[in-house]
Amino acid sequence: MEHTTTRLIIIPAILLIAGTAFSQKAKKLEITYETLKQKCDTLPIKVRPRVAVTRFNVTTTSSVPQLGENMATMLEAGLLETGCLNVLESLNNSSDMTQELDMSNSEYANKATVGKKGKMLGAQAIVTGEITEYNEENNGVNAAFVKTTSKKVHLGFILKVVDP
């Protein structure tokens, strides 16, 4: 039952994010943020699926160096926006959390109000991906003293949801 609920929420949310956040052309989608949020409004936080988004692997040689991390951050923000998931911090940024816990458990913090070590929850699903295509196209017009330029990017990626 728990895995069914997790899949029913995670998969539409990821498809929605991938279809809207990463595409340039507007496409007709049957799933919207509003309908997804309405379904999740009554879902208690404790039963919302826990997901972590990891860095995307980049297998193309023509991309910018931070593209994998930036894509993961965009997807994480989109999943948070749905309000349907508990989006956990990925291991890439876990040092920030552990430093905060260390500070919280020091003599400077009120022990009754801080989080405890060993109480962090694990992810029920890990979202990752692979960027397989990245092509930039520069367009421009020169007329007398006026020059306009624009850049168009073609991006191909594979999105994966992994059960840890």
C-alpha positions as CSV (number, residue, x, y, z in Angstrom):
1,M,0.0,0.0,0.0
2,E,2.8,2.4,0.9
3,H,4.6,1.8,-2.3
4,T,1.4,2.3,-4.4
5,T,0.8,5.7,-2.7
6,T,4.4,6.7,-3.3
7,R,4.2,5.8,-7.0
8,L,0.9,7.5,-7.5
9,I,2.3,10.7,-6.2
10,I,5.9,10.7,-7.3
11,I,5.5,9.7,-10.9
12,P,2.9,12.3,-11.9
13,A,4.8,15.0,-10.0
14,I,8.0,14.2,-11.9
15,L,6.3,14.0,-15.2
16,L,4.7,17.4,-14.6
17,I,8.0,19.0,-13.6
18,A,9.9,17.4,-16.5
19,G,7.2,18.4,-19.0
20,T,7.0,22.0,-17.9
21,A,10.3,23.0,-16.3
22,F,12.6,21.6,-19.0
23,S,10.7,22.2,-22.2
24,Q,10.7,25.3,-24.2
25,K,7.5,24.8,-26.1
26,A,4.2,24.8,-24.2
27,K,2.6,21.3,-24.4
28,K,-0.9,20.4,-23.4
29,L,-0.6,18.4,-20.2
30,E,-3.5,16.7,-18.4
31,I,-1.7,17.1,-15.1
32,T,-1.3,20.6,-13.6
33,Y,0.3,22.0,-10.4
34,E,-3.2,23.0,-9.3
35,T,-4.7,19.6,-9.6
36,L,-1.7,17.9,-8.1
37,K,-1.8,20.4,-5.1
38,Q,-5.5,19.8,-4.6
39,K,-4.9,16.0,-4.3
40,C,-2.1,16.6,-1.8
41,D,-3.8,19.2,0.4
42,T,-5.5,16.5,2.4
43,L,-2.5,14.2,2.5
44,P,-0.8,14.3,6.0
45,I,2.9,15.2,5.9
46,K,3.9,12.0,7.6
47,V,2.5,9.9,4.7
48,R,3.8,12.0,1.9
49,P,6.6,10.1,0.0
50,R,10.1,11.0,0.9
51,V,12.3,11.7,-2.2
52,A,15.9,12.8,-2.8
53,V,17.1,14.4,-6.0
54,T,20.7,13.6,-6.9
55,R,23.0,15.2,-9.4
56,F,22.3,14.4,-13.1
57,N,25.2,12.7,-14.9
58,V,26.3,14.5,-18.0
59,T,27.3,12.2,-20.9
60,T,27.6,14.8,-23.6
61,T,30.9,16.7,-24.0
62,S,29.4,20.0,-25.2
63,S,27.7,21.2,-22.1
64,V,28.5,23.6,-19.4
65,P,30.2,22.1,-16.3
66,Q,27.5,22.8,-13.7
67,L,24.6,21.6,-15.9
68,G,24.0,18.3,-14.0
69,E,23.9,20.0,-10.6
70,N,21.7,22.8,-12.0
71,M,19.2,20.4,-13.5
72,A,18.9,18.5,-10.3
73,T,18.4,21.8,-8.4
74,M,15.6,22.9,-10.8
75,L,13.9,19.5,-10.5
76,E,14.1,19.6,-6.7
77,A,12.6,23.1,-6.6
78,G,9.8,21.9,-8.9
79,L,9.0,18.9,-6.8
80,L,9.0,21.0,-3.6
81,E,6.5,23.4,-5.3
82,T,3.9,20.6,-5.8
83,G,3.6,20.2,-2.0
84,C,3.0,16.5,-2.5
85,L,6.4,15.2,-1.5
86,N,8.9,15.4,1.4
87,V,12.0,16.4,-0.6
88,L,15.1,15.5,1.3
89,E,18.5,17.0,1.0
90,S,20.8,15.0,-1.3
91,L,24.1,13.6,-0.1
92,N,25.9,16.2,-2.1
93,N,24.7,18.8,0.4
94,S,24.5,16.7,3.5
95,S,27.5,18.4,5.1
96,D,25.3,21.5,5.6
97,M,22.8,19.5,7.5
98,T,25.3,17.7,9.6
99,Q,27.0,20.9,10.6
100,E,23.7,22.4,11.6
101,L,23.0,19.3,13.7
102,D,26.4,19.5,15.3
103,M,25.8,23.1,16.2
104,S,22.2,22.3,17.5
105,N,23.6,19.6,19.7
106,S,26.3,21.8,21.2
107,E,26.2,23.7,24.4
108,Y,25.0,26.8,22.6
109,A,21.5,25.4,21.7
110,N,18.5,24.5,23.7
111,K,18.5,20.7,23.7
112,A,14.7,20.5,24.1
113,T,14.0,22.4,20.8
114,V,16.6,21.0,18.3
115,G,16.7,17.9,16.1
116,K,18.5,14.9,17.3
117,K,21.3,13.0,15.5
118,G,20.2,9.6,14.2
119,K,16.6,10.7,13.6
120,M,16.9,11.7,10.0
121,L,14.5,9.8,7.6
122,G,15.8,8.1,4.5
123,A,14.4,8.6,1.0
124,Q,11.7,6.2,-0.3
125,A,12.7,7.1,-3.9
126,I,15.7,8.7,-5.5
127,V,15.3,10.8,-8.5
128,T,18.2,11.1,-10.8
129,G,18.9,11.6,-14.5
130,E,21.4,11.7,-17.3
131,I,21.8,14.5,-19.8
132,T,22.4,13.0,-23.1
133,E,22.2,15.9,-25.5
134,Y,23.2,19.6,-25.2
135,N,23.4,21.8,-28.3
136,E,23.5,25.6,-28.4
137,E,22.4,27.6,-31.4
138,N,23.1,31.3,-31.7
139,N,20.7,33.4,-33.7
140,G,21.3,37.1,-34.4
141,V,20.4,40.0,-36.6
142,N,22.6,42.8,-37.6
143,A,21.0,46.0,-39.0
144,A,23.1,49.1,-39.2
145,F,24.2,49.8,-35.6
146,V,21.7,47.5,-34.0
147,K,22.7,43.9,-33.2
148,T,20.4,41.4,-31.6
149,T,21.4,37.9,-30.5
150,S,19.5,35.1,-28.9
151,K,20.6,31.6,-27.8
152,K,18.5,28.5,-28.2
153,V,19.5,25.3,-26.4
154,H,18.4,21.8,-27.3
155,L,18.5,19.5,-24.3
156,G,18.0,15.8,-24.1
157,F,17.8,13.9,-20.8
158,I,16.7,10.7,-19.2
159,L,14.9,10.9,-15.9
160,K,15.0,8.0,-13.5
161,V,13.2,7.2,-10.3
162,V,15.0,4.6,-8.3
163,D,13.7,2.6,-5.3
164,P,16.6,2.6,-2.8
